[in-house]
Amino acid sequence: MITKRSFVATAIFIALLAVSSCQNTEQKPAPPPPAAEAYNAPAVEVLPPYPQTPDEAIARLKEGNARFVNDKSAHPNRDDTRKIIQAQQQTPFASIMSCSDSRVPSEIVFDQGLGDLFIVRTAGQAPAVASYGSLEFSVAVLGVKVIVVMGHEKCGAVKGAIGTEKLPGHIEDLVNIIRPGVKEYVGKPDKLEEAARANVLAEVETLKKLNPILSQYVQEGKIKIIPAYYRLETGQVEFL
Ligand SMILES: [Zn+2]
């Protein structure tokens, strides 16, 4: 009778023989990946419905953040099939204008994957012409349904903006962009939290009025532009 231990030993021996045999023969090149068209049918079946409205897009983001907060991230849309599909055309459903802070990566905190989110990141999510053009592209060309402006706790850029010291190099230029939105907190370092939230709200208002594209899409109800605030320790995104 074959014992469990001897069976395992035999299996390992056979596996070693197989490895040895592979090493002695010329390795065959990996087969090329199947054409993207071959993946289309099953991919459409397994992927969740693409958000068709701003509210559906916001719901998708909230569901993803809830998974992240509860340590239940699904890490969707990151496999080889997704790479091949998205190589043909990106299909983001949301744009996130957020801070460059390394603790606030949108794909992770919203538990999304390749081709899901269009990201504009600068410190303090300070907007500039390049940010505006990027967001307009995501709306008018890519068809995103929502723009989330996301600030966060302990933001260094906001801290600099409410400080009274002149900062070196282009850092001063950057904080000068966001200073108008937080001017009532300048010289009040204990008000960093309030200033960070005020910064987000000011940035949202600027984007809503931004002509000619974003303002029109907002008025027509085709997109929503909403404020959010990220908690570093819990991973929670609060929609303001
Ligand atoms: Zn920041």
Boltz pocket constraint, residues with backbone or C-beta under 6 A from the ligand:
constraints:
  - pocket:
      binder: B
      contacts: [[A, 99], [A, 100], [A, 101], [A, 123], [A, 124], [A, 125], [A, 152], [A, 153], [A, 154], [A, 155], [A, 156], [A, 157], [A, 158]]
      max_distance: 6.0
